[in-house]
């Protein structure tokens, strides 16, 4: 048995981990690396293995940094099943075609410049047809129901509480009469957050591949986050500005909408219009509405109390699908809230809103999710004097705020609790830390060792280990 790390090793994005057992190869996640454009293009285009050598794929959840290179895998010849939960399959059916359209659009823009300078045009990473083929290869499995992706491998999904359908993946690997229980945490959510159930503690793991995105940070308590949102909305109302919320179309957008609705119902916010400007977010919210089996008790109760049973809609909220309506948002005469993708400001309609508002002091940019290194979102969050948006530098005059309490990722204390409780339910003899930058990884590795899990490794990209 062998484990090899080909993505999200030493960095947060691009999840891709290869398990070899009994002469067969199983891939855990196949995500897009997000970072500097040229580097991301090279990493995502060049798969580090022969796609035809992969026998099965298992996906933890639908975020693009975990699924976004599946069309490339299929384009390169993979024809096997892609196992995921029902909700992950349905979300991926929205997200992968959307990602493909962005790939085609981005390359078209780049090629205009290349053709003007006599350079050979690029091909897109993949096309909508590749994405459609990938979606057709999904095989949905309910939480905690055993499935057999390969001979000698039994898998089960456990609710990870991160986004709709997110899962930790437990694999029982048997080779030459010996069985090892490998647990891939996926992205671990937070207990007590709205909409989704709390993460499940999985029993009996021997080895863990564990995310540690926030391995060195604690999130603000919910009361602080609530106060921050109230203050940000009141500020743009008073200054007659715009609150721009870059938010991932899956998970963060739905939580932002839910929390704004709660605060308005409680009479704590001025009555500003809210625009969710993302066709993908519109589609994803429809998927959320179709999967109440993933909800926690609080949301189920709110659904039953609502006249229309819709916790993702209210009077001041408008979902924006058309490009024409999106463009009109940049000439609003009244203060407003615009929630738009992408969450790290690396593409999508949020770039247009930032370009039009980032030099205005009465604009507030509120980050509600992780901003990876070298992304536009990280540059803005770090307070760069000038930031590049769509080929031009803009002076950052907008106010910038961060609501870490809205993160869908567990913080360092919550991660440690998850690991310790998992250890108490079995005998974990090794932990591999992924989906993290070097600093948080080393800090969290020390926390794990102090808590009694001595064998902790932070793998490098391409590094392999015997199980």
N, C-alpha and C positions, 0 to 999 in steps of 0.2 A: 504494500500500500504506500502511495506517495501523494504528497500534497505540494502543489507549486502555485506561486502567486504571480499573476500576470497583470494585475491592476489594483488600484486602491492600496498599493503597498508603498508607504512613504508619502502618500498623498491621499486626499479625501475621495476623489472621483475615479471613475473608470473601473468599477468593481468587476473582477474576473479571477476566479480561483479554480484551479484544475485538480481534480481528484482522480487518481489512477488506482484501480482495484481489479484483480483477476484478469489483467490484460485489457480491460476496458477503460474508457476515459469519460468522466462526467464533469461538466462545466457548471460551476456555481456562479450565476450572474454573467452578463455580457454587456457591460455598461460603457457609455461614452466617457472618455477622459475630457475634462473641461479645464482649460488653461490658456496659455499663449496660443494664438491662432495657428501659427506654423507648427509648433510642437504638437498641439492637439490633432492637427490634420495628419501628421506623420504617424502618431501613435494609433489613432483610430483606424487609419487606412490599412496599416500593416499588422494583421493578426499575428500573434507570436507563436502560432501553431497551424497545422494543416486543418482547416475546418472539417474536412471529410474524415479526419481521425477521431472526431468527437462522436460519442455514441449516445449521449443524452445531455440535456440541459435542464437545470433547476433554477428558478428565479425566486428571489426573496420578495421583491416588490417592484412596483411599476415605475419608480423614478428613472429618468433617462440615464443617470449615471450608473444604473443597475441593469437597464434593459436596452439602452439606446444603440448598441452595436449588434443587436440580434439580426437586423436586416443585412448587415455586412457578413455575418456568419452564414446566413442562408444564401446570400449572393455568391459566397465563396464555396458553396457546395454542401453545407450541412442540411440533411434531410430528416433528421430524427425529431422526436417529441421535445416540446418545451413545457416543462411542468411548472404550474403556478396555481395559486388560489383562484377561485371564481372571480373575485373582484379585481385581482391583478390582471387576469386575462381581459376583462372588460375595459379596464383603464388602459391597458396596452393597446387595445384595438383603437383607442382614440389617440394615444400619444405617439406611437410609432409612425403612423401616416403623417401626423403633424410634424414630427422630427424630419421625416423624409422631404416634406415640402420646404422646410427651412433649409435643408441641405441643398436642394436644387436652387432655391432662391439666392442663398449666399454665394454659391458658385457662379450663378449667372451675373451677380454684381461684380464679383472679382474678375470674371472673364472679360467684362467690358474694358476694364483697365488693362488687362494683359493683352488683349487684341490690339488696343491702341498703341502699345509699345512693342508689338511684333512677337510677343511670347505665345507659347503653345497654351491653349485653354485647358483648364482643369476639368475633370469629370466629378460629379457629385459623389460623396461617400457612398450613398445609395439612393434609390428612387422610391416613389410611392408603390411601385409594383413589388420591389423587394420587401418593403414593409408589409404589404398585404400577404405575401407568401409567408413571412415570419408569423403573422397573426394566425394564419391557418394551421400552423404547426403547434399551437398551444394546446395543452391537455390540462383541463382544470380539475383540481382536487380540493375537497373541503378540508378545513382545519382538522387536524388530529386523525385523519383517516389514512391508514397505511397505503403506500403505493410502491411499486417496484420499478424504478427507472432503468435498472440493469440487473442481470443475474447476480445474486450475492449482495444486492443493495436494497434495503428497505428504507423509504423516506417517510417523514411526517412533517406537516406544517403546523407551527404553533403561533398564535397571535402575538405579533411584536409590538402592537400599539403605536406604530409610527405613522402610517397613512392607511387609507382604506385597503384591506386585503394584505397588508404587510405581514411577513412571516419570518420567524426563526426556523431554520431547516435542520432537523435531526436526521442523520444518515447512519444506519447500522450497516457497517461494511464488513463482509465476511470473505476471508481469503485463506485457503489451506487450513480450514477448520478453526480459524481464529477470528473473533469479532471485535471490532472497535467501534465506538459510538462517537461520531464526529458531529459537533453542533456548530452551525454557521448562524451567528446571531442575526444577520441582516442588520438593518438600522433599528436600534432599540428606541422605542418611544418613551413617553413619560406617564407616570401614574397621576390620576386626578385631572387630566386635561379633558376638555369637552369633546364630544362626538364619538370618540373611539374608546374601546375597552382598554384596561391597563395591560401592559406586557405580561405574557405568561412565563412563569418560571418552568424551564424544561428539565425533567428528571433524567439523571443517569448518564451524563456526558463524560467521555474520557478526554477528549480534545475539543477545544473551542477556537473557532475563528471569530474574533470579536471586534466589532467596530469600537472606536474610541475617539470619535470626532471632537468631542468636548472633554477630553481626558484630563485637562488642566483647568477647567472653568466651571463655575457654578452659575446657574441661571438665577435671575432675579425672582423673588417670590411673586405669586399671582397678583397680590395686591399692588405691588410696585408696577407691574406691567399694565394693570388696569389704569392706574394713575397716569402712566406715561401716555397711553392712548387718549385718555380724556384731555390731557394737557395739549397733546399734538393737535387734536381736532379743534379744541377751543382756540388755539393759537392761529390756525389758518382761518377760522371763522372771524376772529377779531381783526386779523391783518388782511382779510379778503384775498387770501392766497389759495394755493392748491396743496393738498396732501397727497403725495405720490407714494404708493406702497408697492415696491417690487416684490412680487410674491409668486412662488411656484404654483402652477396651475393646479397641481394635485396636493391637497393637504392644507397648505398654508392659506390659500385663497378661501377655502371653505371655513377654516377656523376664524380668519379675520372677519368674514361676513357674519358668522354665528356670534362672535363677541361684540361686534358693533350693534347687532340687533338687540342683544341682551342689555347693553349700556343705554340704548335709546329707550327701550321698554322701561328701564329703571329711571328715566328722566335725567340722565347724567351727561347727555351730549346735546349740542345745538343741532337743529334739524337740517343738516347738510345733505345734498344728494350724493349718492355713492354709485360709481360706475365700475363694474368689473369688465375691464377691456381686454378680453382674450377669448377668441373663439374656442381654444382648447379648454379654458376654464369653464366655459358654458357647457361643453360636452361632458367634461369631467364631473361637474356638479350634477348633471343628469344621471351619471353612473352612481354617484353618492346617493342620490334619491332612491335608486333601485337596489341598494344593498343595506337595508336596515338591520340585517343579521349581524353586521359589524358594529352597530352602535352600542354605546353604553346606556345605562338606565336613565341617566339625566336627559339625554337626547330623545330617547323613546318616550319619556314622560312629556317632554316639550312638544313632540309630534302629536301626541294624543290630545294635548291641551289646545293646540292650534286649530283654528277653524278649517284651514286647508291642508293640515298635516305637513306643512312645508317649513322646515327650520332654516332653509337657505334662500328665503325670499322675504322682502318686506317692502312697504310703500315707497321708501326713498331709494330703493335699490334698482339699478338698471343693468342688465347684462348686455354687453355690446358685442355684436358679432361682425357687422359689416365694416369694411375699411372706411367708408364714407362717414359713418357715425363716429368712428374712432378719431378721424381727423378733426371733426367738429369739437371734440373735447379740448383741443388746444386753443380754442378761441372762446372758451366759456367766460362770461362776464361776472359770474357769481362764484363764491368760494365753493370748493367741491373736494371730494375724495376720489382718487383714481387708483384702483387696485389692478395691477397689470403684470404680465409675465414678460421676461423670465426673472426668476428670483435672484439670480446673480448678475442681472443686467448684461448678459452676454448675447442677447438677441431678442427678437419679438417686439411688440408694440411699446413696451416700456421705454425703449430707446428713443422713440419719437417724443414721448412725454418729457423725458429727461432733457433732450435737446432743446425743447421749447421752454422749459421752466427752470433749468438748473442754474441759470445766471440771475434769477429773480430772488431777492432776499425774503420775500413773503412766501416762498415755496418751502415746504418741509418734505424731506425724503425720509421715510420710516422703513428701516430694514427689519424684517420679521423672520429671517432665516439665515443660515450659514453663508458666508461669503468666502469662497475658496481663494487661495493665493493666485495673483496675476489676473484676476477677473476685474471687470469694470466696477462691480459692486464693492470689491475690497478697496480699490483705489478711492472711491467716493467715501467709503466708511473711514478710511485712514486720513481723510481730509486733504487730499492732494489739491494744490492750487489750481491746476488745470487737469482736465480729464478728456480723453479722446472718445468722441461719440460719432459714429458713422463717418469717419474720415476727417473729422475736424476737432480741434481742441477747444474746449469750453471752460471758462472760469467758473469754479465752484463757489457760488454765492448763496445757494440754498442752505437752509438749516438741515443738518443730518442727525438723525436719531436712530437708536437701535433698541428693539424690544426683544431681548433674548428670551424673556418668559414665554414668548410665542413659538419658540423653537420646537420642532417635532422630534428633536434628538434629546435623549437623556443627558444630563450633565455629569460631572465627574463623580459626585456622590451617588447619583442614581445608577450610573454604570457599575460602580463598585458594589452597590447593594445587589444588583442583578447577578454579578459574577459570584459573589459570596453565597447567595441563596442557591445558585446553580451548583456550586461546589458542595453545599450541604446536602443536596439531593442526589449526589453521586460521588464519584472520585475523579475529579479533573486533574490530570497529570501534566497538561501543557496548554498554554494559551498563546495564540498568535494574534497580535494586534494589527488591525488594518483600518482603512477608511479614516486616516488621520495624518496630520503633519508630524514632523519629527519631535517637536517640543511637547505637544500633548501626549504623544505616544510614550515617550520616556517618562514623563511625569506619572502617567497612569500605570505604566509597568511597575514603577516603584511602589505605587499604592497597592497594586495586586500582590506584590511580594511581601509587603508589610502585613497584608491581610491573610497570608498563609498560602498563596499560590506561587511557589518559588520559580517554576519553570515558565517564564514569559519571554516571548521572542517578538521583535519588531522586524518582520521580513522585508527584504528589498525586492524590487521588481525583478522577476525571473528566478528568484531563489526557490529551491525545492527542499523538501524534508521528507524523511521516512516516517510513517506513522507506526 
